[in-house]
Amino acid sequence: MSTDRNREFAGKTVLVTGAGKGIGLATARLMTERGAVVIALSRSKADLDALCAETGCRTIVADLGDANATRAAAQQAQPVDLLVNCAGIVELEPFLDTTVETFDRIMAVNVRAAMIVAQACARSMISRGAGGAIVNVSSVAAQVGTPLHAAYCASKAALDALTRVMAVELGVHGIRVNTVNPVVTLTPMAEKVWSEPEKSGPMLARIPLQRFVQPEEVARTIAYLLGSDSSMVNGVSLAVDGGFQAG
Ligand code: NAD
C-alpha cells in the first residue's frame, strides 16, 4: 500500500515549542501541511493567535524560563507523539563580561526547558507504548566557538549532550532523539545578531553554499528526523549549515 508522503504525519500530534516565530513557526506550518495536529507553545500570545488563525493549531502560552510553568505547560500538551524543542534565546556578551544572570537565563530556556518538556512527553509516550520522536533544535554553536556567544554556545553543546543521553535511555522504548544544528538562519533571532554586514560578511564567507539558511529548510530537516524516513537515525546532531563545519 502506498502512503501519501505529503500527509505523512496524519493522525500524529506534535508539540512545537517556540512556534511563534522563525524556525518553530516554519515547523508548525510544515507539520500542519503534512497532516499533523500541531500544539504550538510560545511566550507570545499574539504570535500564537496569528498562527492559530492560519493553521487551526492548538496553542499554549508559557514562559519556558520558568521551570514550574514549563512543567505545567508540557503536561497540558499531553498526549503527544512527536516533540520539537525549538524555543531558544541568545544574548551577546564578551566572555569576560558574561554575567551569571545571562548564563542562567540562556541555560534555563535553551537546555533546562527542553529537558522538562521532553520528560513529560517521553513519560506519556512510554506509558502508551507507541514510541515517538523528539528533535531538539541546537546550532553549529554547539561545536564552533563564536565570539560573544559564550553562554549560547555552552547551552547548545549541553543540548547536544542531553540529546545523546536521551537517545540512549529512550531508544529502548522506541523513542528516537536527535538534534538539528543550523548555521545562521534568517529569523528574527538572526536579525538581532547578524544584521550588520561587518558581522554577516565574514560568516557568509565561511559557508561553502554562500548563503544563510531559510527557516523552511530547517523545518524540512526536522520533519525528516520526526518521520519514518529516519527510522534508524537516533542520537545524531545533524548540521544544516551549507558545509560550514566541513571547512
Ligand atoms: P526566534 O527568536 O526567531 O524565535 C524563537 C521563538 O521562541 C519565539 O516564538 C519566542 O517567542 C520563543 N521563545 C523564546 N523564549 C521563550 C520562552 N522563554 N518561553 C517560551 N517561548 C520562548 O528564534 P529562531 O531563530 O527561530 O530560533 C529557534 C531555535 O533555533 C533556537 O533554539 C535557536 O537557538 C536555534 N537556532 C537559530 C539560528 C538562527 O540563526 N536563527 C541558528 C541556529 C540555531
Boltz pocket constraint, residues with backbone or C-beta under 6 A from the ligand:
constraints:
  - pocket:
      binder: B
      contacts: [[A, 17], [A, 18], [A, 19], [A, 20], [A, 21], [A, 22], [A, 23], [A, 24], [A, 41], [A, 42], [A, 43], [A, 44], [A, 47], [A, 62], [A, 63], [A, 64], [A, 65], [A, 85], [A, 86], [A, 87], [A, 88], [A, 89], [A, 109], [A, 137], [A, 138], [A, 139], [A, 140], [A, 181], [A, 182], [A, 183], [A, 184], [A, 185], [A, 186], [A, 187], [A, 188], [A, 189], [A, 190]]
      max_distance: 6.0
